[in-house]
Amino acid sequence: MTIATLPLTADPAGVRFRVRAVPGARREGLVGRYGDALRVAVRPVAEAGRANRALCELLAALFAVPRAAVQIVSGAATRDKLVAIGGLSATEARARLEALAPGEAAPSPPRAGVVG
């Protein structure tokens, strides 16, 4: 499983996909896959919505859309989120994911009973 094969759901306004947030990271950016989610690291800690704002800003930059086009649909208080990006078709989102991770190595999905 690679980033380019991330499950995307077409939405009337755009596209939706799962994100596994990594708040409090040293470096911001796309980390890879985490099961069926896109793993994204942000610097701010998960306090007072700062990590969520940073996540939306980073996803907007990565997908080249306005910040207002990115919404957290569910999971605002957890690491596992459902994100919607408006104004972007599933085909466009897939193309941008492929461009973000050319030749990437597929990370292992989480194993049952293993934390972290």
N, C-alpha and C positions, 0 to 999 in steps of 0.2 A: 504494500500500500504506500503510495506516494502522495504528496500534497496535491498533485494534479488530478488524482482520482478521488479527492474528497467528495463525499456525498453532498450534493447541492439540491435544494428544493426550489422550484420556480414559485414565485409569489406574484400576485397581480401587480404589485408595485416594484418588484425586483427579484431578489434571490435571498434565500435563507440557508444558513449552515451552522453547525455546532462549533463552539470555540472552547478550548481549555485554557483559561487565563493563568499566567504565572506572575503574580504581583511581587514587587520587591526585588526584581531581578537586577543584576549588575548592568546588563545590556538589554535594550529593547529590540524587539524584532520577532520575526517568524522563526519558531524553533523547529517545527515539523508537524508530524501527525501524533495524535494521542487517540488511538482507536479510530472512531469515526469523526473525530473533532480536529480542528486546526489548533495547534498549540502556539500561543502567542505570549511573549514575555514583555512586561512593562516595568518601568522603574518604580513608580509610586506604589506604596503599600496599599492594601485594601482597607482604606479608612476614609470615611465621609465621601465615598464615591469617586475618589481621585483615581484609583486604578481603572474604574469603568470609563471615566472620561479619557484617560490616556489610551485605553484599548480602542475606543471609538476613533480617536484621532489617528492612531497608528493604522488601523484598518482602512480609514479613509485615504491615508497617504499611500498605503500599499496597493489599494484597488483604484487609485486615481479618481476618487469621487469626492464631492464636498462633504465636510464633516456632518452636516445635517442629514445626509443620506444614510448614515449608519445608526442603527438603533439596536439596543439590547432588548429583545422580545421577552425573554425569560432568563432567570438565573442571575439577576443583578446582585444578589447577596451570596452567590457561590462562585467557585472557580469554573464550573461547567455552565456555559451560556448558550442560548440560541440567539444568533445575530441576524438581522435583516439589513440588506444593502439595497436601497431604492435606486431606480433608474439604471439598473444593470441586469442584463439577462443572464441566464445560467450559462449560455455559450460564452458571453463576454467574461463572466467571472472565471470560468474554466480556463480561458485563454490567458487571463492575468495570473492565475495560479501557476500555470505552466511556465510563464515568463519569470515568475518569482523563484522557481526552484528547478532550473535546468540541471539534469544529471544528478539529482539528489539521491542519497542512499535512503532506503525506506527504514524508518525507525520501527522498533518492535512494538506491537500493541501491548497494553498493560496485561500482566499475568494475574490470574485470580489469586487473591491472598497476599499480594505484594503491595506494600504501601510505598508511595513516593514516586 
